[in-house]
Amino acid sequence: MAVLALIIWRRLFVYRILQRTASEVKPAQPPARPALVAKVVAKDVPVYLDEIGTCAAYETVQVQAQVSGQIIARHFRTAPT
């Protein structure tokens, strides 16, 4: 029984020593980095829309003649956009 108490006491003793040395060693903090600042100014700015992609119509129509021959003229107007 005394041997078991001695083992437990030694483990607690070693644990306390390791805990104390771990708390003494603090991680070094990196140096402070400089930051740029500027005054806030309220003003109107233009809106730019620079997009990458393709443009396609959402509706298309094919006009085909119902008789053989060439289409010489069209007698309709497209709707304004």
C-alpha positions in Angstrom: 0.0 0.0 0.0 2.9 2.4 0.8 4.4 1.6 -2.6 1.2 2.6 -4.4 1.0 5.8 -2.4 4.6 6.6 -3.2 4.0 6.0 -7.0 0.9 8.3 -6.9 2.8 11.0 -4.9 5.7 10.9 -7.4 3.3 11.2 -10.4 1.6 14.2 -8.9 4.9 15.8 -8.1 6.2 15.3 -11.7 2.9 16.5 -13.1 3.1 19.7 -11.0 6.7 20.4 -12.1 5.8 19.9 -15.8 2.7 22.1 -15.4 4.7 24.9 -13.8 7.4 24.8 -16.5 4.7 24.7 -19.3 3.0 27.8 -17.9 6.4 29.7 -17.6 7.2 29.1 -21.3 4.9 31.5 -23.1 4.8 31.5 -26.9 6.5 34.5 -28.4 4.1 37.0 -30.0 5.0 38.2 -33.5 5.9 41.9 -33.7 3.1 44.4 -34.4 2.6 45.1 -38.1 2.1 48.6 -39.4 -1.4 49.5 -40.7 -2.3 52.3 -43.2 -5.2 54.6 -42.3 -7.1 57.2 -44.3 -9.9 59.6 -43.6 -13.4 58.6 -44.7 -14.8 60.7 -47.5 -18.4 60.6 -48.8 -18.8 61.2 -52.5 -20.5 59.9 -55.7 -18.6 57.4 -57.7 -19.4 56.0 -61.1 -20.7 52.5 -61.5 -18.5 50.3 -63.7 -19.8 46.9 -65.0 -16.9 44.9 -66.3 -18.0 41.4 -67.0 -16.5 38.4 -68.6 -18.8 36.1 -70.5 -21.1 35.9 -73.5 -24.3 37.7 -74.4 -27.2 35.8 -76.0 -30.7 36.7 -76.9 -33.4 35.2 -74.7 -35.7 34.8 -77.7 -34.9 34.1 -81.4 -37.1 33.6 -84.4 -36.4 32.1 -87.8 -38.3 33.4 -90.7 -38.8 30.8 -93.5 -40.7 31.2 -96.7 -43.6 29.0 -97.2 -43.1 28.8 -100.9 -39.9 28.2 -102.9 -37.9 31.2 -104.0 -36.0 34.0 -102.4 -37.2 36.5 -99.7 -36.9 39.9 -101.3 -38.3 42.0 -98.5 -39.7 41.8 -95.0 -42.9 43.6 -94.1 -42.6 43.7 -90.3 -40.6 45.7 -87.7 -38.7 44.5 -84.7 -39.8 45.7 -81.3 -37.6 48.4 -79.8 -35.4 47.3 -76.9 
